[in-house]
Amino acid sequence: MIENYQFGSMTVRGRTYRSDLMIVQGRVIPDWRRRESHEVDVSDVTEILQAKPHTLVVGQGHPGRMQVLPSLRKRLEEAAIELIEEPTDRAVLTFNRLFSEGRDVAGAFHLTC
C-alpha cells in the first residue's frame, strides 16, 4: 500500500504526500496534525480509535523522536488495539506487511524528525 517513504515524503497508492498522515481502513487522511508536534495523544487519533483496528503502527519520524503518550497507551490497551512504534522507515515495512497479510491495521506516520 505504501510505495515509498523518504524524509518528508510518502507515496501511497501512487499519490505523494509531503505532510504527516494517517491511514485508516485503507484510506489516507492527509495533513495529520497533533496538539504537540512530537507527542501523540488520544485526541490526535480519534479516527483510528473510532475504527477500532487490531493494530496501530506509529511511524515516529526518521530518527524516532515522536512519542506516544501514556494516556493514549492506556486507551489503546483498553480497546485491545496493539501498538507498534518504530522510526518511520521501519514502520512503513511493518504496516505494509500487516496490510498485505489482510490484518486490520491503521497507521499514523510522522514524515520528518
SULLINVEN-V534951 format. One record per helix or strand of 2 or more residues. SS is the DSSP state (h for helix, s for strand). FROM is the first residue (numbers start at 1). LEN is the number of residues. Records with the same first field share a line. If there is no record, write none. Layout:
SS = FROM-LEN ; FROM-LEN
//
This chain:
s = 2-5 ; 9-4 ; 15-3 ; 21-4 ; 27-3 ; 39-2 ; 55-6 ; 67-2 ; 82-5 ; 105-6
h = 42-10 ; 70-9 ; 88-13
//
